Amino acid sequence: MRTQVLVIGGGATGTAVARDLALRGVQCILVEKGDLNSGASGGNHGLLHSGGRYVTNDKEAARECKLEGDIVKRLMPQCVEDTGGLFVAVRGDDEKFIADYPSHCAECGVPCEAISPQEARELEPTLSENVIAAYRVEDASVDPFKLTLLNISQAISLGSRRLRSTKVIGFDIHNKKIERVLVRNVNTGNEFHIEVEQVVNCAGAWANQITGLAGIEVPIQYSKGTLLVTNDRINYRIINRLRKPSDADILVPGGTVSIIGTTSTPVEDPDDIYPTVEEVDLIVREGAVMVPVLERSRFVRAYCGVRPLFGKSGGSDGRNVSRGFALLDHSKENVDNLTTITGGKLTTFRLMAEKTVDLVCRKMGVTAPCLTRTEPLPTTTGGQWTEPGISPKRWMRSHEPDDIMICECEMVTRRAIDEIIESLKGHNEKPGLVDICMRTRLGRGACQGAFCGMRAAAYLYERGELTGREGIVDIGKFFQERWKGIHSILWGDQLIQAELMESIHCGLFDEELYTPSR
């Protein structure tokens, strides 16, 4: 296998690099050891920052977020819910910080409008009666799954390729250049080489593992962030706590739910992370100071991601490390065709890709300009089912008698699953329940797959996608993934439902689906 550029990492930045390269006429292959968005790009708030969060402590990141947020809203509107946002302070918060906030926003070019606490509560009725100050900002909600799927879809339509479940395990380096990259299919164990001209490392928290294959050390701190998903949507706009960045100070609406978080906890291994009961308690306690209804809300899931923070330690929790990105040309370490892009924010993913591709194209002698700054992102079939609420809209409009419901909580229909299956098979990939879950809302509702998991597996058997005991193994993987997100939030009625789920699946399939240590 041969390509001009090998892109390592299938998150927002990696898929945007692939799209940018393809639009400039450069062939690439993207490899991802897991699935698309399996790292930080799939473990975040889904917040498209106005820049307001960083105006006091990271002005460069604030300016980047403002400019890039505007570009994403204009060119990728199908991925954005332009909710607007509020920064609110409650009684006891730092009054000097509150008073200085507008001047910091003005310095960074971030629009900010002061409104009264009463006006803020009229806009967001769930806000605390203890709100003492409020500002309107231009925050928005973004669907990172749709964003990634649409970016890689356009790249593929222009001649690029993607290889999921493909891990980079070695470099053949001669005369200061990587000539071949050794990769392994993590499902089959098969190994093969890819001949390359350039290699772009977009592996996020795993970037240092990639550069380590070339004997290069990159200073990256791992900061775990945990978030909770509510059963329904409790706010219309983004709600931020008006204080220095801390735990549980952002509430983001996304479709039919709201997401509260996050934490910032140093970790040693980005592959060994999970939400803890202590983190859940902290998020609920701190979030309820701003939005009291969180103390009484039902949470359907907890999840976490790892921020790759570039640079030396900036404190015990990493909050003092810049959220800016780092573009590293490893020619300085005697590997002329290896480039790393790391750090940054979801909001700045397109800019990160543009700067990276500018550098790679200079190395290759390609003079074509960046088009992602001006060209709209096309919508494709494969990326349309991640949006909450899209299935019921289409189902009610079509009234197709044979388009039955597979997932009743999120109203995922057979048609949606058919389209995802065909999309995966179009890339010679075998579809499974976890793959479908990543590309639709299957299993993401209140029951977390208790019933739709079996229905979807049965439908895969009906289509001939699963045979023999494959479905038992697939259901096991699916529920292990669901269990990661519910074990730390179980209390009250939700604990009863989890016990029902366990009795159904362990009793029916005679399988131990849940990991006792977690």
Secondary structure as the mmCIF struct_conf table of DSSP 4:
data_model
#
loop_
_struct_conf.conf_type_id
_struct_conf.id
_struct_conf.beg_label_comp_id
_struct_conf.beg_label_asym_id
_struct_conf.beg_label_seq_id
_struct_conf.end_label_comp_id
_struct_conf.end_label_asym_id
_struct_conf.end_label_seq_id
STRN STRN1 ARG A 2 ILE A 8
BEND BEND1 GLY A 11 GLY A 11
HELX_RH_AL_P HELX_RH_AL_P1 ALA A 12 LEU A 23
TURN_TY1_P TURN_TY1_P1 ARG A 24 GLY A 25
STRN STRN2 CYS A 28 VAL A 31
BEND BEND2 LYS A 33 GLY A 34
TURN_TY1_P TURN_TY1_P2 LEU A 36 ASN A 37
BEND BEND3 GLY A 39 GLY A 39
HELX_RH_3T_P HELX_RH_3T_P1 ALA A 40 GLY A 42
BEND BEND4 GLY A 43 ASN A 44
STRN STRN3 LEU A 47 LEU A 48
BEND BEND5 GLY A 51 GLY A 51
HELX_RH_3T_P HELX_RH_3T_P2 GLY A 52 TYR A 54
TURN_TY1_P TURN_TY1_P3 VAL A 55 ASN A 57
HELX_RH_AL_P HELX_RH_AL_P2 LYS A 59 LEU A 75
HELX_RH_3T_P HELX_RH_3T_P3 PRO A 77 CYS A 79
STRN STRN4 VAL A 80 GLU A 81
STRN STRN5 GLY A 85 VAL A 90
TURN_TY1_P TURN_TY1_P4 ARG A 91 GLY A 92
BEND BEND6 ASP A 93 ASP A 93
HELX_RH_AL_P HELX_RH_AL_P3 GLU A 95 CYS A 108
TURN_TY1_P TURN_TY1_P5 GLY A 109 GLY A 109
STRN STRN6 GLU A 113 ILE A 115
HELX_RH_AL_P HELX_RH_AL_P4 PRO A 117 LEU A 123
TURN_TY1_P TURN_TY1_P6 PRO A 125 THR A 126
BEND BEND7 LEU A 127 LEU A 127
TURN_TY1_P TURN_TY1_P7 GLU A 129 ASN A 130
STRN STRN7 VAL A 131 VAL A 137
STRN STRN8 ALA A 140 VAL A 142
HELX_RH_AL_P HELX_RH_AL_P5 PRO A 144 SER A 157
TURN_TY1_P TURN_TY1_P8 LEU A 158 GLY A 159
STRN STRN9 ARG A 161 LEU A 163
BEND BEND8 ARG A 164 SER A 165
STRN STRN10 THR A 166 HIS A 174
TURN_TY1_P TURN_TY1_P9 ASN A 175 LYS A 176
STRN STRN11 LYS A 177 ASN A 185
TURN_TY1_P TURN_TY1_P10 VAL A 186 THR A 188
STRN STRN12 GLU A 191 ASN A 201
HELX_RH_3T_P HELX_RH_3T_P4 GLY A 204 TRP A 206
HELX_RH_AL_P HELX_RH_AL_P6 ALA A 207 GLY A 212
TURN_TY1_P TURN_TY1_P11 LEU A 213 GLY A 215
STRN STRN13 ILE A 220 THR A 230
BEND BEND9 ASN A 231 ASP A 232
BEND BEND10 TYR A 236 ARG A 237
STRN STRN14 ILE A 238 ARG A 241
BEND BEND11 LEU A 242 PRO A 245
TURN_TY1_P TURN_TY1_P12 ASP A 247 ALA A 248
STRN STRN15 ILE A 250 GLY A 254
TURN_TY1_P TURN_TY1_P13 GLY A 255 THR A 256
STRN STRN16 VAL A 257 GLY A 261
STRN STRN17 THR A 265 PRO A 266
BEND BEND12 GLU A 268 GLU A 268
TURN_TY1_P TURN_TY1_P14 PRO A 270 ASP A 271
BEND BEND13 ASP A 272 ASP A 272
HELX_RH_AL_P HELX_RH_AL_P7 VAL A 277 MET A 290
HELX_RH_3T_P HELX_RH_3T_P5 PRO A 292 GLU A 295
TURN_TY1_P TURN_TY1_P15 ARG A 296 ARG A 296
STRN STRN18 PHE A 299 PHE A 310
BEND BEND14 GLY A 311 LYS A 312
BEND BEND15 GLY A 315 GLY A 318
TURN_TY1_P TURN_TY1_P16 ARG A 319 ASN A 320
BEND BEND16 VAL A 321 VAL A 321
STRN STRN19 PHE A 325 ASP A 329
HELX_RH_3T_P HELX_RH_3T_P6 HIS A 330 GLU A 333
TURN_TY1_P TURN_TY1_P17 ASN A 334 ASN A 334
TURN_TY1_P TURN_TY1_P18 ASP A 336 ASN A 337
STRN STRN20 LEU A 338 GLY A 343
HELX_RH_3T_P HELX_RH_3T_P7 LEU A 346 THR A 348
HELX_RH_AL_P HELX_RH_AL_P8 PHE A 349 MET A 364
TURN_TY1_P TURN_TY1_P19 GLY A 365 GLY A 365
HELX_LH_PP_P HELX_LH_PP_P1 ALA A 368 CYS A 370
TURN_TY1_P TURN_TY1_P20 THR A 372 THR A 374
BEND BEND17 GLU A 375 GLU A 375
HELX_LH_PP_P HELX_LH_PP_P2 PRO A 376 THR A 379
HELX_RH_3T_P HELX_RH_3T_P8 THR A 381 GLY A 383
BEND BEND18 GLN A 384 TRP A 385
BEND BEND19 GLU A 387 GLU A 387
TURN_TY1_P TURN_TY1_P21 PRO A 388 GLY A 389
HELX_RH_AL_P HELX_RH_AL_P9 ILE A 390 SER A 398
TURN_TY1_P TURN_TY1_P22 PRO A 401 ASP A 402
STRN STRN21 MET A 405 CYS A 407
TURN_TY1_P TURN_TY1_P23 GLU A 408 MET A 411
STRN STRN22 VAL A 412 THR A 413
HELX_RH_AL_P HELX_RH_AL_P10 ARG A 414 LYS A 425
TURN_TY1_P TURN_TY1_P24 GLY A 426 ASN A 428
HELX_RH_AL_P HELX_RH_AL_P11 LEU A 433 ARG A 439
BEND BEND20 THR A 440 THR A 440
TURN_TY1_P TURN_TY1_P25 LEU A 442 GLY A 443
BEND BEND21 GLY A 445 GLY A 445
TURN_TY1_P TURN_TY1_P26 ALA A 446 PHE A 451
HELX_RH_AL_P HELX_RH_AL_P12 CYS A 452 ARG A 463
TURN_TY1_P TURN_TY1_P27 GLY A 464 GLY A 464
BEND BEND22 GLU A 465 LEU A 466
TURN_TY1_P TURN_TY1_P28 GLY A 468 ARG A 469
HELX_RH_AL_P HELX_RH_AL_P13 GLU A 470 ILE A 486
HELX_RH_3T_P HELX_RH_3T_P9 HIS A 487 ILE A 489
TURN_TY1_P TURN_TY1_P29 GLY A 492 GLY A 492
HELX_RH_AL_P HELX_RH_AL_P14 ASP A 493 PHE A 509
BEND BEND23 TYR A 514 TYR A 514
TURN_TY1_P TURN_TY1_P30 PRO A 516 SER A 517
#
